Amino acid sequence: MAPRTNDEETGGRTARTAGSGTPPAGAGPAPRPDAGTAPDEPRGAAGAEERVAAVRRAGAAGRRWRAVRLAGPAALLAVALTGGAIAVGAARDGRTVPAAASGAVDPGVLGGGNLDAAVTALQAHLRSQPRDHGGWATLGLAYVEQARTKGDPARYPQAQKALERSLELTPGNDQALAGRAALAAARHDFTGALGYADRALRRNPYGERALCSRIDALVELGRYAEASRAADTADERRPGVPVFTRYAYVRELRGDVAAARRVLRQALDAAASPGDVAYVAAQLGQLAWNQGRYASALDYYSRALAADDTYLPALEGRARAQAASGHRDEAIRGLRSVVARYPLPGPLVALGELYEARGAAGDRARAGEQYALVDAWTALARANGVDADLDTALAAADHGDKAAALRAARAEWARRHTVHTADALAWALHVNGRDEEALPLARRATATGYRNAAFLHHRGMIELAAGRTADGRASLRAALRLNPGFSPLGAAEARKALEAAK
């Protein structure tokens, strides 16, 4: 499918309109405030696979009708906006990844999720047209996306070479600069990502990829007020699924969960390609899980998997929601399938902790294997230019070398001051017995209003260790009220600490 841009699928609606108290005309009734079960969530105890199948059946006719309705105008927009050179498809993380160069690739390939086919076609095209700077920029972005979806940082050097070739052919072209911004962000060089995004936007102020990368970089540098303004600007210039999802996350970080949910629902309404549907539905699932709304989370993950049953973030999210709902064995099976293809620190640690919590024969050894794989991934990531200190700090603090965790957390804090790096450094200080030093950082991690049960758990444990018993109990109770299944080990630790602190 060709790109959806500006008003084509949103009817001129913007994220800020969706985030206001009154939804725009044609957007349907305003969602009611959450009260346990979401108003749009199906009841019943159907298994996960049945739930996916039901959603897929229900949505099939509507998707076919929408595809027919949008195909003509979308194709015309692709030509108008790209000059016939590049057609841009919506990637799975809500960001745009060019899908075709000079007809080398069907414009619908990336939107349909066939990224490997797109890369193969681009490579073939560039063998016959090696001076196509747009094709090289497209290929570089596709390699970045492959690295993300496959958990394979070895793709990043390939991406860098392709983007450098594009810039050699046409110095300063905004497509390649936006690609360099995406690559820098993927390697956790957020200062570099911001610089490249700004350079790309000076060339093309309406470049969706650069607008989105700018928001990402500001968020990851902890510059939340600037990120909010950047989201407003992007929403004015290029409203659509990629911008809406970022707008929602900025609102979530500031504690406005209701606005984040409204914007993501609007993004889901605007999504047409399977990749977009899977990505946005999974984001809604994650938002619901963060708030302890597990039935709603499972429904959204099912919707994501109905669009694409191989979408790994939805498979991972579903497993976490299953674990929080008490279905531990299902969750373990799900996470095992995820880490087999996507061996990143988050799912590896989650699987290891589920093994520990289950405690069956051999589970301790199985857990140790997952934690060892985190170390292997970290080494591979660093070898390919990725700053992995935040991942190292979080995993090592609970399951590895505590001194190494503190070194990594300090290194990350020196680069950027975000709620996540504040939490990681606070927890690393705590496990090394430095609670008075940890306490201001733990409080800083929760100061924006971001509702995260793991942060509250860390803060509560630090407050108890620092002798602030009443504060510690309040923080731990807040964590368990918000998301009682936020972690199989962390939630148990919180409950035990609350009991001991009576």
C-alpha positions in Angstrom: 0.0 0.0 0.0 1.1 3.5 -0.7 1.7 5.9 2.1 -1.1 7.5 4.1 -0.3 11.1 4.5 -1.8 14.2 6.2 -5.6 14.0 5.9 -6.1 11.1 3.6 -7.2 8.6 6.3 -7.8 10.8 9.3 -10.3 13.2 7.7 -8.2 16.1 8.7 -8.2 15.1 12.4 -5.0 15.7 14.4 -3.7 14.0 17.5 -4.4 17.2 19.5 -8.0 17.1 18.4 -8.2 13.5 19.5 -6.5 14.2 22.8 -9.0 17.0 23.7 -12.0 16.5 25.9 -14.4 16.2 22.9 -13.6 13.8 20.1 -13.8 15.2 16.5 -16.8 14.8 14.4 -17.1 11.4 12.9 -14.8 9.9 15.5 -17.5 8.0 17.4 -18.5 8.4 21.0 -16.0 9.5 23.5 -14.5 6.5 25.4 -15.7 6.2 29.0 -13.2 6.4 31.8 -11.7 3.0 32.7 -13.2 1.1 35.5 -11.7 -2.3 35.5 -12.9 -3.9 32.3 -12.8 -1.5 29.3 -16.1 -0.8 27.6 -14.9 -2.0 24.3 -13.4 -5.3 25.6 -15.2 -8.6 24.8 -16.3 -10.7 27.8 -15.7 -14.4 28.1 -12.9 -16.8 28.8 -11.9 -17.8 25.3 -8.3 -18.8 24.9 -5.8 -16.6 23.2 -5.8 -18.3 19.9 -9.6 -18.4 19.7 -9.6 -14.7 20.6 -7.2 -13.9 17.7 -9.3 -16.0 15.3 -12.5 -14.2 16.3 -11.0 -10.8 15.8 -9.6 -11.8 12.4 -12.9 -13.1 11.2 -14.8 -10.0 12.4 -12.3 -7.7 10.8 -11.8 -9.4 7.4 -14.7 -7.9 5.6 -14.1 -4.4 6.8 -10.4 -4.5 5.9 -11.3 -5.7 2.3 -13.8 -2.8 1.9 -11.3 -0.2 3.3 -8.5 -1.5 1.0 -10.8 -1.1 -2.1 -11.9 2.4 -0.9 -8.4 3.7 -0.3 -6.4 2.0 -3.1 -7.0 4.6 -5.8 -6.4 7.9 -3.9 -3.5 6.4 -1.9 -1.6 5.4 -5.1 -2.1 8.9 -6.5 -0.8 10.5 -3.3 2.3 8.2 -3.4 3.2 9.5 -6.8 2.5 13.1 -6.0 4.5 13.2 -2.8 7.5 11.2 -3.9 7.8 12.4 -7.5 7.6 8.7 -8.5 10.9 7.9 -7.0 10.2 6.5 -3.5 7.0 5.1 -2.1 6.9 5.1 1.7 5.1 2.4 3.7 4.3 2.5 7.4 6.6 0.4 9.4 5.7 -1.8 12.3 7.0 0.5 15.0 4.8 3.3 13.6 7.7 4.9 11.8 8.0 5.2 8.1 10.3 2.9 6.2 10.6 3.5 2.4 9.2 0.5 0.6 10.1 1.0 -3.0 12.7 2.7 -5.2 11.9 3.5 -8.8 9.5 0.6 -9.0 12.0 -1.9 -7.6 9.6 -3.0 -4.9 5.8 -3.2 -4.7 4.8 -0.2 -2.5 2.7 -2.5 -0.4 5.5 -4.8 0.6 6.5 -3.1 3.8 3.0 -2.2 4.8 2.2 -5.9 4.5 5.2 -6.8 6.6 7.4 -8.5 3.9 10.5 -6.6 4.9 13.0 -9.3 3.7 11.4 -9.3 0.2 11.7 -5.5 0.1 15.4 -5.6 1.0 16.0 -8.3 -1.6 14.3 -6.2 -4.3 16.1 -3.1 -3.3 19.4 -4.9 -3.5 18.6 -6.1 -7.0 17.5 -2.7 -8.1 20.7 -1.0 -6.8 22.8 -3.5 -8.7 21.3 -2.2 -11.9 20.9 1.4 -10.8 23.9 2.0 -8.4 23.6 5.8 -8.5 20.0 6.0 -7.2 20.6 7.9 -4.0 17.0 7.5 -2.9 17.3 3.7 -3.3 20.4 3.7 -1.1 18.6 5.7 1.5 15.7 3.4 1.4 17.9 0.4 1.7 19.6 1.9 4.8 16.3 2.5 6.5 15.2 -1.0 5.6 18.3 -2.4 7.3 17.6 -0.4 10.4 14.1 -1.9 10.5 15.4 -5.4 9.9 17.8 -5.0 12.9 14.9 -3.8 15.1 12.4 -6.5 14.0 14.9 -9.3 14.1 16.9 -8.2 17.2 20.0 -8.3 15.0 22.4 -5.4 15.5 24.7 -6.8 12.9 22.4 -5.0 10.4 23.5 -1.5 11.6 26.9 -1.4 9.8 25.1 -2.4 6.6 22.6 0.4 7.2 25.4 2.9 7.8 27.2 2.0 4.5 24.0 2.3 2.5 23.2 5.7 4.0 26.7 7.0 3.5 26.5 5.9 -0.2 23.3 7.9 -0.6 25.0 11.0 0.9 28.1 10.5 -1.4 25.8 10.5 -4.4 23.7 13.4 -3.3 25.2 15.3 -0.4 22.8 16.5 2.2 19.7 14.7 0.8 17.0 14.7 3.4 16.1 11.0 2.9 19.6 9.8 3.9 19.8 12.4 6.7 16.5 11.1 8.1 17.9 7.6 7.7 21.0 8.6 9.7 18.8 9.9 12.4 16.9 6.6 12.6 20.2 4.7 12.7 21.6 6.8 15.4 18.5 6.4 17.5 18.6 2.6 17.0 22.2 2.7 18.3 21.0 4.8 21.3 23.0 7.8 20.1 20.2 10.2 20.7 22.2 13.4 20.5 23.4 12.3 17.1 19.8 11.4 16.1 18.6 14.8 17.0 21.4 16.5 15.0 20.6 14.4 11.9 16.8 15.0 12.2 17.3 18.7 12.5 19.6 18.7 9.4 17.0 16.7 7.5 14.2 19.1 8.5 16.1 22.1 7.3 16.1 20.4 3.9 12.5 19.2 4.1 10.4 20.6 7.0 7.6 18.1 6.2 9.7 14.9 6.2 7.7 12.5 8.3 10.7 10.3 9.1 12.7 13.2 10.4 9.8 14.7 12.3 9.3 11.4 14.1 13.0 10.9 14.8 13.2 14.3 16.3 10.4 13.5 18.8 12.1 10.1 19.6 15.4 11.8 20.2 14.0 14.5 22.5 12.1 11.9 24.5 15.1 9.7 24.9 17.2 12.6 26.0 14.7 13.4 28.7 13.8 16.8 27.1 10.1 16.2 27.5 8.8 19.7 27.2 10.7 20.1 23.9 9.4 16.6 22.8 5.8 17.8 23.5 6.4 20.8 21.3 8.0 18.7 18.6 4.9 16.3 18.7 2.6 19.3 18.2 4.7 20.5 15.2 4.7 17.0 13.7 1.0 16.7 14.2 0.4 20.0 12.4 2.6 19.1 9.5 2.1 15.4 9.0 -0.8 14.0 11.1 -1.1 10.2 10.7 -0.3 6.9 12.5 3.5 7.5 13.0 3.0 10.9 14.6 -0.1 9.9 16.6 1.7 7.0 18.3 4.5 9.3 19.3 2.1 12.0 20.5 0.4 9.4 22.6 3.6 8.3 24.3 4.6 11.9 25.1 1.2 12.3 26.8 1.7 9.0 28.7 5.1 10.1 30.0 3.4 13.2 31.5 0.8 11.1 33.2 -2.1 11.8 30.8 -3.1 8.2 30.2 -6.6 9.1 29.0 -5.3 11.3 26.2 -2.7 8.7 25.2 -5.5 6.1 24.9 -7.7 8.4 22.9 -4.9 9.2 20.4 -3.9 5.6 20.0 -7.6 4.6 19.4 -7.7 7.3 16.7 -4.4 5.9 15.2 -6.0 2.4 15.2 -9.0 3.8 13.4 -6.7 5.4 10.8 -4.6 2.2 10.3 -5.2 0.3 7.2 -2.1 -1.9 6.5 -1.6 -5.0 8.7 1.7 -3.5 9.9 0.0 -0.4 11.2 -2.9 -2.3 12.8 -0.5 -4.7 14.5 1.7 -1.9 15.8 -1.0 0.4 17.1 -3.1 -2.4 18.7 0.1 -3.6 20.4 0.7 -0.1 21.7 -2.8 0.0 23.1 -2.2 -3.4 24.7 1.0 -2.2 26.4 -0.8 0.9 27.7 -3.6 -1.2 29.1 -1.1 -3.7 30.7 0.8 -0.8 32.3 -2.5 0.2 34.0 -3.2 -3.4 35.2 -6.1 -3.8 32.7 -5.1 -7.3 31.6 -8.3 -8.4 29.8 -8.3 -5.2 27.7 -4.6 -5.8 27.0 -5.2 -9.3 25.8 -7.9 -8.1 23.5 -5.7 -5.5 21.9 -2.9 -8.0 21.5 -5.3 -10.4 19.9 -6.3 -7.6 17.5 -2.6 -7.1 16.7 -2.1 -10.7 16.1 -5.2 -11.0 13.9 -3.5 -8.5 11.6 -0.1 -10.2 11.8 0.2 -13.4 13.8 4.0 -13.2 13.7 4.3 -9.7 15.2 6.7 -10.2 18.0 5.9 -7.2 20.3 2.3 -8.4 20.4 3.4 -12.0 21.2 5.7 -10.7 24.0 3.0 -8.4 25.3 0.4 -11.2 25.3 2.7 -13.4 27.2 3.3 -10.8 29.9 -0.5 -10.2 30.2 -1.1 -14.0 30.4 1.5 -14.2 33.2 -0.1 -11.3 35.1 -3.5 -13.0 34.7 -2.2 -16.2 36.3 -1.6 -18.2 33.1 2.1 -18.8 33.8 2.7 -21.9 31.6 1.0 -20.2 28.6 3.2 -17.2 29.2 6.3 -19.3 29.3 5.5 -21.0 26.1 4.8 -17.6 24.4 8.0 -16.0 25.6 10.0 -19.0 24.6 8.8 -18.6 21.0 9.6 -14.9 21.2 13.2 -15.2 22.4 13.9 -17.9 19.9 13.5 -15.2 17.2 13.9 -12.0 19.2 16.6 -12.5 21.8 16.5 -9.0 23.4 17.1 -8.2 27.1 13.5 -7.5 27.9 11.9 -10.8 26.9 14.9 -12.8 28.0 14.7 -11.3 31.5 10.9 -11.8 31.6 11.3 -15.4 30.6 14.0 -16.0 33.2 11.9 -14.5 35.9 8.9 -16.6 35.0 11.1 -19.7 35.3 12.3 -18.5 38.7 8.7 -17.8 39.9 7.5 -21.2 38.7 10.3 -23.0 40.5 9.9 -26.4 38.8 12.7 -28.9 38.5 15.4 -27.4 36.3 13.8 -23.9 36.2 16.6 -22.2 38.0 19.1 -23.4 35.4 16.7 -22.4 32.6 16.5 -18.9 34.2 20.2 -18.7 34.3 20.4 -19.5 30.6 18.2 -16.6 29.8 20.2 -14.1 31.9 23.4 -15.4 30.2 21.9 -14.7 26.8 21.4 -11.1 27.9 25.2 -10.8 28.3 25.7 -12.3 24.9 23.3 -9.9 23.2 24.9 -7.0 25.0 28.3 -8.0 23.6 27.0 -8.3 20.1 25.2 -5.0 20.3 28.3 -3.2 21.5 30.3 -4.8 18.7 27.9 -3.2 16.2 28.0 0.3 17.7 24.9 0.1 20.0 25.1 1.8 23.4 23.6 -1.0 25.6 24.3 0.5 29.0 20.7 0.9 30.0 19.8 -2.7 29.1 23.0 -3.9 31.0 22.2 -1.9 34.1 18.6 -3.2 34.4 19.4 -6.8 33.8 22.6 -6.9 35.9 21.1 -5.1 38.9 18.7 -8.0 39.5 20.4 -11.0 37.8 24.1 -10.3 37.3 27.1 -8.3 38.4 25.9 -5.5 40.7 29.0 -3.4 40.4 28.8 -3.7 36.6 25.2 -2.6 36.8 26.2 0.5 38.6 29.0 1.4 36.2 26.6 0.9 33.3 23.8 3.0 34.9 26.3 5.8 35.7 27.5 5.8 32.1 24.0 6.0 30.8 23.0 8.8 33.2 26.0 10.8 32.0 24.6 10.7 28.5 20.9 11.4 29.1 18.6 12.2 32.0 15.3 10.4 31.4 12.8 8.8 33.7 14.1 5.4 32.7 17.8 6.3 33.3 16.9 7.8 36.6 15.1 4.6 37.6 17.9 2.4 36.4 20.6 4.4 38.3 18.5 4.5 41.4 18.0 0.8 41.4 21.6 0.1 40.7 22.6 2.3 43.6 20.1 0.5 45.8 21.4 -3.0 45.1 24.9 -1.7 45.9 23.7 -0.5 49.3 23.7 3.3 48.4 20.1 4.1 49.2 20.5 7.8 50.3 22.1 8.5 47.0 19.4 6.5 45.2 16.4 8.2 46.8 16.4 11.5 44.9 16.8 9.6 41.6 14.0 7.2 42.4 11.7 10.2 43.1 12.8 11.9 39.9 11.9 8.8 37.9 8.2 9.2 39.1 8.1 13.0 39.0 6.7 13.5 35.5 3.5 11.7 36.4 4.4 8.6 34.3 2.4 5.7 35.7 4.9 2.8 35.9 4.5 0.1 38.6 8.2 -1.0 38.3 9.3 2.5 39.0 7.0 2.7 42.1 8.3 -0.7 43.3 11.9 0.5 43.0 11.1 3.7 44.7 9.3 1.9 47.5 12.1 -0.5 48.2 14.6 2.3 48.2 12.5 4.4 50.6 12.1 1.4 53.0 15.9 0.8 52.9 16.5 4.5 53.6 14.3 4.4 56.6 11.3 6.2 55.1 8.9 3.5 56.1 5.6 5.4 55.5 6.7 6.6 52.1 8.0 3.2 51.2 4.7 1.5 52.1 2.8 4.1 50.1 4.9 3.6 47.0 4.7 -0.2 47.1 0.9 -0.1 47.6 0.6 2.3 44.7 2.7 -0.1 42.5 0.4 -3.0 43.3 -2.8 -1.0 42.9 -1.6 0.2 39.5 -0.4 -3.1 38.0 -0.4 -6.0 40.5 1.3 -8.3 38.0 4.0 -5.9 36.8 6.7 -8.5 37.4 6.5 -12.1 38.7 9.5 -11.5 41.1 9.1 -7.7 41.7 5.4 -8.0 42.7 6.2 -10.8 45.1 9.0 -8.8 46.6 6.7 -5.8 47.0 4.1 -7.8 48.8 6.7 -9.4 51.1 8.2 -6.0 51.9 4.8 -4.5 52.7 4.1 -7.4 55.1 7.5 -7.0 56.8 7.1 -3.3 57.2 3.8 -3.4 59.1 
